[in-house]
Amino acid sequence: MESRVALIAVIVRNAEAVDQLNKLLHEYADYIIGRQGIPYREKKIHIISVAIDAPADEINALSGRIGRIGGISSKVVYANE
């Protein structure tokens, strides 16, 4: 299956869900290029970007699983081919 490069934007509103998010990201570690987290203390949220190179089905599955974690939302942006 063809690999795609994408960025998954993650907003964490519930800090207690971070362990669950990290376990999920660990499952996809072979596809993850890198990730960066920024705490936004004034709004009490965390902004995380995950760069990934994987088949589109895997990227969408990961984003969907992240979005089902309570207090966390995610969106995907694909690189142009």
Backbone as a printed PyTorch tensor [residue, N CA C, xyz], in Angstrom:
tensor([[[  0.8370,  -1.1810,   0.0000],
         [  0.0000,   0.0000,   0.0000],
         [  0.8840,   1.2470,   0.0000]],

        [[  0.4640,   2.2800,  -0.7160],
         [  1.2380,   3.5050,  -0.8580],
         [  1.2850,   4.2970,   0.4410]],

        [[  2.4570,   4.8010,   0.7430],
         [  2.6770,   5.5960,   1.9500],
         [  2.3780,   7.0660,   1.6760]],

        [[  1.8340,   7.7520,   2.6730],
         [  1.5400,   9.1840,   2.5860],
         [  2.2010,   9.8850,   3.7670]],

        [[  2.5540,  11.1440,   3.5560],
         [  3.0860,  11.9720,   4.6340],
         [  1.9680,  12.8930,   5.0820]],

        [[  1.7910,  12.9880,   6.3970],
         [  0.7090,  13.8050,   6.9430],
         [  1.1190,  14.3720,   8.2950]],

        [[  0.3370,  15.3230,   8.7250],
         [  0.4850,  15.9120,  10.0540],
         [ -0.8380,  15.7280,  10.7740]],

        [[ -0.7850,  15.1470,  11.9500],
         [ -1.9790,  15.0050,  12.7750],
         [ -1.8990,  16.0640,  13.8630]],

        [[ -2.8730,  16.9620,  13.8700],
         [ -2.9540,  17.9930,  14.9010],
         [ -3.8330,  17.4640,  16.0250]],

        [[ -3.3220,  17.5410,  17.2420],
         [ -4.0310,  17.0060,  18.4000],
         [ -4.1810,  18.1100,  19.4440]],

        [[ -5.4030,  18.2810,  19.9400],
         [ -5.6630,  19.2280,  21.0200],
         [ -6.1020,  18.4190,  22.2340]],

        [[ -5.3740,  18.5620,  23.3300],
         [ -5.6820,  17.8360,  24.5620],
         [ -6.2830,  18.8150,  25.5610]],

        [[ -7.5310,  18.5750,  25.9220],
         [ -8.2120,  19.4020,  26.9210],
         [ -8.2590,  18.7130,  28.2770]],

        [[ -8.0240,  17.4200,  28.3060],
         [ -8.0680,  16.6410,  29.5310],
         [ -6.7030,  16.0010,  29.7450]],

        [[ -5.9060,  16.5680,  30.6330],
         [ -4.5410,  16.0800,  30.8580],
         [ -4.5230,  14.6340,  31.3440]],

        [[ -5.5980,  14.1680,  31.9470],
         [ -5.6570,  12.7840,  32.4250],
         [ -5.6870,  11.7820,  31.2690]],

        [[ -5.9960,  12.2340,  30.0630],
         [ -6.0680,  11.3520,  28.8960],
         [ -4.7230,  11.1900,  28.2010]],

        [[ -3.6980,  11.8880,  28.6560],
         [ -2.3970,  11.8650,  27.9820],
         [ -1.7710,  10.4760,  28.0010]],

        [[ -1.9010,   9.7360,  29.0900],
         [ -1.3380,   8.3830,  29.1350],
         [ -1.9600,   7.4980,  28.0540]],

        [[ -3.2600,   7.5970,  27.8950],
         [ -3.9560,   6.8200,  26.8730],
         [ -3.4770,   7.2310,  25.4700]],

        [[ -3.2980,   8.5310,  25.2610],
         [ -2.7930,   9.0300,  23.9760],
         [ -1.3860,   8.5050,  23.7100]],

        [[ -0.5160,   8.5630,  24.6940],
         [  0.8630,   8.0920,  24.5160],
         [  0.9170,   6.6040,  24.1990]],

        [[  0.0760,   5.7930,  24.8270],
         [  0.0270,   4.3630,  24.5320],
         [ -0.3950,   4.1390,  23.0780]],

        [[ -1.3660,   4.9040,  22.6350],
         [ -1.8470,   4.7870,  21.2620],
         [ -0.7550,   5.1940,  20.2680]],

        [[ -0.0730,   6.2970,  20.5330],
         [  1.0130,   6.7310,  19.6520],
         [  2.1360,   5.6980,  19.6180]],

        [[  2.3760,   5.0450,  20.7340],
         [  3.4070,   4.0070,  20.7870],
         [  3.0530,   2.8520,  19.8480]],

        [[  1.7700,   2.5280,  19.7080],
         [  1.3390,   1.4700,  18.7980],
         [  1.7030,   1.7970,  17.3400]],

        [[  1.7520,   3.0730,  17.0070],
         [  2.0370,   3.5210,  15.6430],
         [  3.4600,   4.0600,  15.5050]],

        [[  4.3350,   3.7380,  16.4400],
         [  5.6900,   4.3000,  16.4780],
         [  6.4860,   4.0550,  15.2020]],

        [[  6.2470,   2.9410,  14.5310],
         [  6.9920,   2.6370,  13.3000],
         [  6.6860,   3.6330,  12.1890]],

        [[  5.5340,   4.2810,  12.2430],
         [  5.1300,   5.2360,  11.2150],
         [  5.4430,   6.6880,  11.5830]],

        [[  5.6430,   6.9510,  12.8550],
         [  5.7860,   8.3380,  13.3150],
         [  7.1910,   8.8600,  13.0190]],

        [[  7.2340,   9.9950,  12.3110],
         [  8.4950,  10.6620,  11.9920],
         [  8.9710,  11.4490,  13.2120]],

        [[  8.0450,  12.1540,  13.8480],
         [  8.3650,  12.9410,  15.0290],
         [  7.1160,  13.5840,  15.5780]],

        [[  7.2370,  14.1180,  16.7780],
         [  6.0970,  14.7990,  17.3820],
         [  6.5850,  15.9340,  18.2580]],

        [[  5.7210,  16.9180,  18.4160],
         [  6.0590,  18.0930,  19.2070],
         [  4.8400,  18.4750,  20.0300]],

        [[  5.0680,  18.7540,  21.2840],
         [  3.9810,  19.1640,  22.1610],
         [  4.2310,  20.5500,  22.7240]],

        [[  3.1680,  21.3360,  22.7730],
         [  3.2610,  22.6950,  23.3010],
         [  2.1680,  22.8840,  24.3480]],

        [[  2.5450,  23.1300,  25.6010],
         [  1.5140,  23.4230,  26.5990],
         [  1.0620,  24.8760,  26.4560]],

        [[ -0.2390,  25.0780,  26.4470],
         [ -0.8010,  26.4360,  26.3940],
         [ -1.5000,  26.6470,  27.7280]],

        [[ -0.7130,  27.0570,  28.7060],
         [ -1.1770,  27.1250,  30.0890],
         [ -2.3380,  28.0910,  30.2920]],

        [[ -2.3400,  29.2060,  29.5610],
         [ -3.4020,  30.1930,  29.7300],
         [ -4.7810,  29.6140,  29.4040]],

        [[ -4.8290,  28.6940,  28.4280],
         [ -6.0970,  28.0750,  28.0170],
         [ -6.2760,  26.6780,  28.6160]],

        [[ -5.2490,  26.2150,  29.3510],
         [ -5.2670,  24.8910,  29.9710],
         [ -5.4690,  23.7750,  28.9440]],

        [[ -4.7510,  23.8950,  27.8170],
         [ -4.7620,  22.8520,  26.7940],
         [ -3.3250,  22.5400,  26.3890]],

        [[ -3.1690,  21.4390,  25.6870],
         [ -1.8810,  21.0560,  25.1210],
         [ -2.0900,  20.8510,  23.6270]],

        [[ -1.1740,  21.3740,  22.8350],
         [ -1.2340,  21.2650,  21.3840],
         [ -0.0960,  20.3400,  20.9590]],

        [[ -0.4500,  19.2800,  20.2490],
         [  0.5480,  18.2940,  19.8350],
         [  0.4590,  18.1150,  18.3270]],

        [[  1.6070,  18.1280,  17.6660],
         [  1.6430,  17.8240,  16.2380],
         [  2.4310,  16.5300,  16.0640]],

        [[  1.8750,  15.6400,  15.2510],
         [  2.4980,  14.3470,  14.9970],
         [  2.7370,  14.2260,  13.4930]],

        [[  4.0010,  14.1850,  13.0900],
         [  4.3510,  13.9740,  11.6840],
         [  4.4300,  12.4700,  11.4560]],

        [[  3.7740,  12.0110,  10.3700],
         [  3.6450,  10.5730,  10.1550],
         [  3.8100,  10.2450,   8.6700]],

        [[  4.3980,   9.0980,   8.3950],
         [  4.5510,   8.5720,   7.0360],
         [  3.9960,   7.1570,   7.0620]],

        [[  2.7900,   6.9840,   6.5120],
         [  2.0960,   5.7010,   6.6070],
         [  1.0360,   5.6110,   5.5140]],

        [[  0.4770,   4.4300,   5.2980],
         [ -0.6640,   4.3310,   4.3880],
         [ -1.8250,   5.1860,   4.9180]],

        [[ -2.5940,   5.7570,   4.0020],
         [ -3.6940,   6.6480,   4.3980],
         [ -4.6570,   5.9670,   5.3580]],

        [[ -4.9090,   4.6800,   5.1780],
         [ -5.8100,   3.9600,   6.0800],
         [ -5.2840,   3.9620,   7.5150]],

        [[ -3.9820,   3.7930,   7.6620],
         [ -3.3800,   3.7960,   9.0050],
         [ -3.4350,   5.1860,   9.6270]],

        [[ -3.1820,   6.2130,   8.8280],
         [ -3.2390,   7.5910,   9.3230],
         [ -4.6510,   7.9240,   9.7880]],

        [[ -5.6370,   7.5830,   8.9710],
         [ -7.0250,   7.8570,   9.3380],
         [ -7.4540,   7.0550,  10.5570]],

        [[ -6.9960,   5.8170,  10.6500],
         [ -7.3270,   4.9950,  11.8170],
         [ -6.7470,   5.6010,  13.0870]],

        [[ -5.5020,   6.0310,  13.0210],
         [ -4.8770,   6.6450,  14.1960],
         [ -5.6070,   7.9160,  14.5970]],

        [[ -5.8870,   8.7820,  13.6470],
         [ -6.5820,  10.0260,  13.9600],
         [ -7.9620,   9.7540,  14.5610]],

        [[ -8.6640,   8.7820,  14.0100],
         [ -9.9790,   8.4260,  14.5400],
         [ -9.9010,   7.8800,  15.9500]],

        [[ -8.9200,   7.0320,  16.2050],
         [ -8.7470,   6.4820,  17.5520],
         [ -8.3710,   7.5700,  18.5510]],

        [[ -7.5410,   8.5240,  18.1140],
         [ -7.1920,   9.6450,  18.9940],
         [ -8.4390,  10.4480,  19.3220]],

        [[ -9.2600,  10.7310,  18.3030],
         [-10.4670,  11.5270,  18.4910],
         [-11.5050,  10.8850,  19.3880]],

        [[-11.4330,   9.5610,  19.5660],
         [-12.3740,   8.8740,  20.4430],
         [-11.9530,   8.8910,  21.9050]],

        [[-10.7520,   9.3710,  22.1790],
         [-10.3130,   9.5100,  23.5680],
         [-11.0020,  10.7420,  24.1440]],

        [[-11.6260,  10.6020,  25.2710],
         [-12.3430,  11.7180,  25.8940],
         [-11.4280,  12.8910,  26.2000]],

        [[-11.8390,  14.0890,  25.8090],
         [-11.0570,  15.2890,  26.0820],
         [ -9.9620,  15.5710,  25.0780]],

        [[ -9.9440,  14.8190,  23.9750],
         [ -8.9250,  15.0030,  22.9470],
         [ -9.6070,  15.0740,  21.5830]],

        [[ -9.1200,  15.9780,  20.7280],
         [ -9.6140,  16.0510,  19.3500],
         [ -8.4200,  16.0260,  18.4010]],

        [[ -8.6790,  15.5930,  17.1530],
         [ -7.5810,  15.5190,  16.1810],
         [ -8.0910,  15.7590,  14.7730]],

        [[ -7.1970,  16.2560,  13.9300],
         [ -7.4560,  16.4660,  12.5030],
         [ -6.1900,  16.1140,  11.7430]],

        [[ -6.3670,  15.7260,  10.4840],
         [ -5.2330,  15.3190,   9.6520],
         [ -5.0870,  16.2780,   8.4840]],

        [[ -3.8400,  16.6250,   8.1660],
         [ -3.5120,  17.3950,   6.9660],
         [ -2.5000,  16.5580,   6.1910]],

        [[ -2.8180,  16.2640,   4.9370],
         [ -1.9300,  15.4720,   4.0950],
         [ -1.0230,  16.3720,   3.2640]],

        [[  0.2190,  15.9210,   3.0590],
         [  1.1350,  16.6160,   2.1570],
         [  0.6860,  16.3650,   0.7250]],

        [[  0.8690,  17.3530,  -0.1430],
         [  0.5730,  17.1550,  -1.5570],
         [  1.5310,  16.1180,  -2.1200]],

        [[  1.0120,  15.3090,  -3.0120],
         [  1.8630,  14.2600,  -3.5890],
         [  2.6340,  14.7840,  -4.7550]]])
